[in-house]
Amino acid sequence: MRPLSPPPLHHLKLGHLRFLAALADHMRITSAAEAVGISQPTASRIIVEIEDVLHQPIHQRQGRGIALTAAGEVLARRAKRI
């Protein structure tokens, strides 16, 4: 398995990165959306847009919460540094 390369942050909006950082902290889509002041449908759209840029999923559902995939964790760490 090859190591994950850094995701292309220049293709993502700052709001997308803020939401992803909140998602990594809260591990629930609705809670993360509330933390950054957006609606849940907007949060879902942001997830789809991020996944379209990366060409891979950034999360998987776990019960009522989520777990970040390896790609999601890498991107979330980078987003938190911005």
MOMO-V866892 format. One record per residue. N is the residue number from 1. SS is DSSP state (hx for helix, st for strand, lp for the rest). PHI is phi in radians with two decimals (none if undefined). Layout:
N;SS;PHI + N;SS;PHI
//
This chain:
1;lp;none + 2;lp;-1.41 + 3;lp;-1.19 + 4;lp;-1.24 + 5;lp;-1.48 + 6;lp;-1.03 + 7;lp;-1.20 + 8;lp;-1.35 + 9;hx;-1.12 + 10;hx;-1.15 + 11;hx;-1.61 + 12;lp;-1.96 + 13;lp;-1.37 + 14;hx;-1.02 + 15;hx;-1.08 + 16;hx;-1.12 + 17;hx;-1.19 + 18;hx;-1.07 + 19;hx;-1.11 + 20;hx;-1.09 + 21;hx;-1.09 + 22;hx;-1.15 + 23;hx;-1.09 + 24;hx;-1.13 + 25;hx;-1.31 + 26;hx;-1.63 + 27;lp;1.01 + 28;lp;-2.47 + 29;hx;-1.09 + 30;hx;-1.11 + 31;hx;-1.13 + 32;hx;-1.14 + 33;hx;-1.08 + 34;hx;-1.08 + 35;hx;-1.11 + 36;hx;-1.82 + 37;lp;1.35 + 38;lp;-2.18 + 39;lp;-1.42 + 40;hx;-1.11 + 41;hx;-1.08 + 42;hx;-1.14 + 43;hx;-1.07 + 44;hx;-1.10 + 45;hx;-1.13 + 46;hx;-1.08 + 47;hx;-1.04 + 48;hx;-1.07 + 49;hx;-1.13 + 50;hx;-1.11 + 51;hx;-1.12 + 52;hx;-1.14 + 53;hx;-1.19 + 54;hx;-1.39 + 55;lp;1.09 + 56;lp;-2.86 + 57;lp;-1.22 + 58;lp;-1.88 + 59;st;-2.66 + 60;st;-2.44 + 61;st;-1.27 + 62;st;-2.40 + 63;lp;1.03 + 64;lp;-1.61 + 65;st;-2.00 + 66;st;-2.38 + 67;st;-2.24 + 68;st;-1.31 + 69;lp;-1.33 + 70;hx;-1.02 + 71;hx;-1.12 + 72;hx;-1.12 + 73;hx;-1.16 + 74;hx;-1.07 + 75;hx;-1.15 + 76;hx;-1.10 + 77;hx;-1.05 + 78;hx;-1.18 + 79;hx;-1.13 + 80;hx;-1.20 + 81;hx;-1.41 + 82;lp;-1.49
//
